[in-house]
Amino acid sequence: MVLDAEEVKDEVEGMFRTLYKLAKTLYDIPGSKRVAEMVRAKVEKFRHFIPVLQIVCNKGLQDRHWTQMSKVVGIPLTPDPQATLSDMIEIGLPKFITKLEEISVAASKEYALERNLRKMKEEWDNIQFECVAYRDTGVEILSAVDDIQVMLDDHILKAQTMRGSPYVKAFEAEMQLWEAKLISMQDILDSWLQCQVTWLYLEPIFSSEDIMRQMPDESKKFRNVDKQWRAIMNNTKKDKRVLVATDFKDMLLLLKENNSLLDEIQKGLNDYLEKKRLFFPRQFIIHWIQFILERIASTLT
């Protein structure tokens, strides 16, 4: 059983207050009053050693802190469940209380930061992407990512604030890795959504044999993008946890390359449409409206 120094402190403070009131209540019974005052004096003496108890029972103390305290005291100190407060007093800890409290306070703040880091990581363990089937393409697409984006923004801010703390040095490398992971997930998700929006727009168009025949270069580029897109989404389908899905090999690089290709495809499509419009204005408008309506109907089904 681990001793809770704060509970001990509360108990002692409660006893002291009770004995103080009791001594005043027993003013007309000298013998009883004297006993109450004697016990109160012993409790008062014990109160002075509560800070020592709070230090050695601090849950945040790690090996490095015990080493620091050993240097201050001049003798080796290690956590010992069999040690008593009397032992601590006997080796002279109260004489070094100010410096020991500084180490204990730092340990508490480091412990709080480490717990917050663990909590952040645990919160992501079961966060999953929501995906929905897209038409009859055999592929799913991301859906309802707002909560994930908000959580990323919040945790990146928390991580940056924690990294700026003077008490983070003991696990700064771990903190930096986690912050980098969060930023990477955010960059991936931004590029992912950008790719999805454009892919959704172009997929019905480049599923048309007529367009593929008239725009062979753009069609080839789209097939490359489509292949990568399906690979990413199929991988996500296997394990939708955000931490796992965003760990796809070279994912950010692939998405950026895809987005660059999609920009080229859109430019080629716009140039193609502009030429058609200039050479066949009336026929182009009728044909293109009909084509778009067919694509929309196909998408809806």
N, C-alpha and C positions, 0 to 999 in steps of 0.2 A: 504493500500500500504506500503510495506517494503522499508525503505530508504536504498539505496545502497551507502555506504560510499565511495567506490572506484570511483563511478561515480561523486560524489560530489567533491572528491579530484581532479579528472581530470578537472572538470569544473572550479574549483577555480584556479588551476594551469594555465589553459588556459586564464582565465580573468587576472591573474597577469601578464602574459607575454604580453598580448595585451595592458594593461595599461602602462606597462614599455616602450613599443615601442611608444605608443601614447604620453607619456610625452616627449620623445626625439624628436618626430616629431613636437610637438607644442612648440619647444624652442623659437620661435619668436612671440608667442602669450601668454604672461605671464598669463593672466586670465585663459585661457583654460588649460594651462600647470599646473597651481596650482590646478585646479579641478581634473585633471587626477592624480596628485600626491596624493591628499587627498583620492581619492577613492582607489588608489593603496595601501596607508597606511592602510586603513580599511581592504582591502583584505589580506594584509600581516599579520595583527593582527589575522584575522580569520584563516589563514593558521596554526597558532600555535595550534589551537584547533582541527585540523583535526584528530590527533591521538586519541583524546577522542571519536570522532564520530566513528572512525574505530573500537574502542573497543566495545562500547555499541551496535553497529549495526552488530557485528560479528555473522554470521549465525550459527557458531559452538558452541556458548554459550549455555550450559545446566544449569539446576538448580544448579548443584554442582559448576559450575564456578561463578554463581551469589553469591552463599554462600561464596566462597573464596574471591571474590571482596568485599563483605560486611564486612568481617573480616579485610581486608586491610584498607578500608575507615573508618570503625568504625560505620557505619549506615547501615540499611537494604537497599539492592539494589534489585530491581526486574524489569524484562522487562515491560516497560510501553509505549504503542504506542502513548500516549498523551504527553510524556515527550519531552522537547526541549533541544537543545544544551545549551541554557542559564541555564536551570535547572541543567544540569550536571556540568556546570562551577560553578554555585552558591553553590552547595554542596561540591565543592572542589576537584573534580576528577583530575584536572590537576596536583595537588600536588603529587598524587600517581601514575603518569603516568608510571614510570618504572616498578613497581610491577604489575600494571594492564596489561601492555603490555605482561609481562611474562605469565600471566594467559590466555590472549587472544591468544597468539601464541600457547600455549598448546592446547587450545580449537580448534583452526584451524586444528592442526595436528591430534587430536583425531577425529574431524569431517571428515577429509579426509580418515582416516583409516576406520571409520564406513561406509562411502559411498562406499569404495572399497569392504568391506565385503558384503554390500547389493548388489552391482553390481555382485559380484561373484555368490551369491545365485540366483539372478534373471537370470543370464546366463544359469544356470542349469535347470530352470523351464521347458523349452520346448525341452531340449536335449533328443532325443529318440534313442533307439536301433533300428537298421535295422535287420529284420528277414526274412528268406526265408524258404519256405516249403522244407522238406527233404523227397524225394522219396514219397512213399505212406504210410509213417509211421503215418501220422496224427499229426506230430509234426513239429514245426519250429525250426530253429537253428540261432544263431547269425551270422550276416554278416557285414562286413565293420565297424570294431570297432576302426580303427586306429585313427580317429579324436578324438574319446572319450578318448583314451589312452593318446594322446598328450595333450588334454585339462586337464586331471587329473594331469599329470606331471606338467603342467604349474601352475595350481591352488594350488597344494600342495606346490610348491616352493614359490608362492606368500603368502600363508597362513603362512608358516614357517617364512618368512621374516617379515610379519606384526606382528606375535606373538613376534618377537624379538625386536620390537620397544618399547622404554620407554613410549610411549603414548598410549599403548594398555590396560593399567591396568583397566580402567573404564569398559571395556567390554571383559576382558581377558577370562572369563568363556565361553562366547559365541564364541569367537575366537577359543578356544581349542576344543569345541564341533564340530565346523565346520571343523577344520583341521582333527579331528578324523573321521568325516563322510567321508571326501575325501579319507583318507588313507584306511578306511574300504571299500569304493567303489572300490579302486584300487586293494586291496587284493582279493575282491570278483571276480572282472573281470578277474584277473590273474588265479585264481582257476577255474573259469567258463570256460575260454578258454581251459585250460589244460584238463578239464573234457570233453569238447566238442570234442576235437581232438581225444582223446582215445575212446570216445563213438562212434564216426563216424567210427573208424577203426574196433571196435569190434561188432557193431550192425549187420552188414551183416553176420558176422561169426556165432554169436549166434542166428541168426534167422534160422539157419539150424538145422533141427530136428536131423540129423546125429551127429552133434557136441554136441547138447544138450544131446543126449543119451550117448555119450562117455565121456562127461565132466560134470556130474551132479552137482558137487560142484561149479565149475566155472559158470555154467549156472544159478544156484540159486543166486549166488552173482550178476551176471549181471542183473537178473530180478529185484533185489532190487535197483541196481543203475538206471536201466531204469525207474523204477517207480518214483524215486526221480527226475530224470532228466526231465521226462515229466511233473511232477508237477511244477517244476521251470519254464519250458518253457511255460506251459499253463498259469501260473500266469503272465509271461512277456507279453504274447499275449493279455491279458486283458488291460494292461496299460504299454506301452513300454517306458514311461519316465524313464530315468536312476535312478533318485532319488527314484521313486516308485518301480521299478523292483528290485533294489538292497536292498529293505527293506523287502524282503521275510523273514519270521521268521526263525532264526538260519541258514540263507543261507550260510554263510562262513563255519560254522561247517559241514553242510550237504555236501557241495562241497568237503571239505577236506576229509571227511569220504568216499565219493564216489571215490575220486582220490586214496585213499589208497586201496579201494576194487579193483579198476581197475588195480592198480599195481599188486595185488595178482592174478587177473584173467589173466593178460598178462604173469606173471611168470608161472602160471599153463598151459597156452596155449603153451608157449615156451617149457616147459618140455614135454608136450604131443607130440609136433611136433618132438622133439629131439628123443624120444623113437621110434616113428614111422619111423623116418629116419634111426635109427640104425638097427631096425629089418627088415624093408622092404625098403631098399634104392631106388631101381628102381621104384617099384610100388608106393612108397610114393611120389616121385618127380612128376610122371605122374598124380597121383590122386590129389595132392595138387595144381599143376598148373591148372588143370581143375577146381578144386573147386574155386580158386582165380579168374579165368577168369569169372566163373559164377557169383561170388559175385560182381565183377566189373561191369559186364553187368547189373546186377540187380540194382546196385547203380546208374548207368548212366540213367537208365530208370525211 
